[in-house]
Amino acid sequence: MIYLATDHRGFQLKEKIKQWLSEWGYQYEDMGAFKYNQDDDYPDFVQRAAQAVANDPERSRGIILGGSGQGEAMVANRYKDVRAAVFYSPSTSSGQAGEEMIRMSREHNNANVLSLGASFLDEETAKRAIKLWLETPFPGEERHIRRIEKIDQ
């Protein structure tokens, strides 16, 4: 299960993500916002998604969105067993550095939440990033497991 959450800044992109996830065969649950409201607050929605991932951190994931993705990741990372990585733009025109960051967030940190900076992403970049993040496995190397356990302590 993939839990989605955003405030008004990522609302339009979240609606696109729901379409993509359906096309790719993923199950998702929308934790809000359910309508555009420029006065809503991201913690109200991100907390719901983070709690859902924390309840089943090995089998669920979250995609959260906001203007920068930074505050959203801060909220999500307050929950035990949630590891949110931020992505807001490829750092080179080819996108290689951004793609490597996404890959490493999964391979090294077993990131189970992807926090997107919707104000800095076009749809195509977001789509590629999400697909790469969903398809990159956590290989479970001992050194990475050891580090993740230290985070959770």
N, C-alpha and C positions, 0 to 999 in steps of 0.2 A: 504494500500500500504506500502511496506517495501522498503526503499531506501538503496542501498548498495554502499559503497565507500571504496577504498583502494589505497595505493601506491604499489610499487613492493614487499614490505615485506609481504603483505597479499594477493597478487594476486592469488596464487594457492588455498589458502583456500577460497577466495571469489568465485572462480569458483565451488568449492564443495558446498558451501552454496547455490548457485543458484539451484543446483540439489536438495538439501534437501528441499528448500522452495517449489519447484515445486512438489515434492513427497508429501509434507504435505498439498498442496492445497493453498498456500499463493501466492498472487500477489507481484511481486517485480519489481523494476526498477534499473538497473545498472547505476550508475553515474560515473563509471570509477574507476580505470584505465581499459582501454579496451584491453591492451596488456602489456606484461612484458617489463618494461624499468627501469633498475636499477638506472637511474638518475632522475626519476620523483619525485615530491614532494607531500606529502599527503595533505597539505592544498588545493591544486588545486581541489581535488576530494571530500574531506570531506566537504568543504564549500558548494558544490552543494547539497549533501545529507542533511546537516543541514538546509539549506534554504528551501528545500522541506518539511522537517518535520515541520519547523517553520511555514510554510504556512498552515498546517493542523495538529496541534499538538495533537489533540484528536483522530484522526482517522488514522494517519500514524505513522510509526516507522522507525528507521534507524538502520542498522548494519554497523559499520565502523571498519576498520582493519588497523593495522600498526605493526611495530615491537613490541612495548610495549603496544600500545593502549592509552598511556598517552597523547601524543601530539595531537592525533586525538580527544580525549575527550575534550582537552582544546580548540581546534578549534570549535567543535560542541557546547560547552557550552557558547560560545560568542553570540549565537543566542537566542533571547527572546523565551520563551516557549519550549526550547530544554533542556532536562535533560539527559545527557549522563553519564552512569555508566561504569566503566572499569572492565574488567575481563581478566585475563591472566593466571591463573592457580588455580586449587583447592589448598588450603593451607594445606590440610591433604591428606594422601594417600587414604582415603575413599571419599574425595571430599566434605564432608558435609559442611565445612565452606564456600567453594566457592559457593556451591548451595544455602546456606542460604543468602549469599551476593546478589546473583542474585534475589532470591525471595524477599528480603527486598527492593532491588532497585525498584521493581515494586510495592510492597504492601505499602511502606512508602513514596516513592519519585515519583511514577508514571513515572519512567524512560522511555523515549520514544526513546532513542538511546542506543544501546549496543556497546561499544568500546572494541574490542578484541585485545589482544596482541598475534599476530600470531606466533611470535618467541618463545613463551612459551606454546603453546597449541598443543596437538596432535589432529587429526581430530575427534576422538571419544569424547574427552572431549569438544571440541568446539560444536559438534553436540548436546550433552546433554545439554550444557549450553544454546544454542540458543533455543532449544525446551522448556526448562523450562522457559526461559525469555518470550517467545511468549505466553505460556499457563498460566502464572501467571497473574491474573487480579489485577487491582487497586481497592480495596474495597471502596474507597472514604470516609474514615473516616474523620470527621470534623478536627481533630487535624492535619492530614496529608495535607488536603486541605489548611488549614491555613498556614502551613509551606511552602508549595509550592508557595502560593500567595506571601509570604514574599520574597522568592527567586526572583520571577519575578518583584517585585517592585524595 
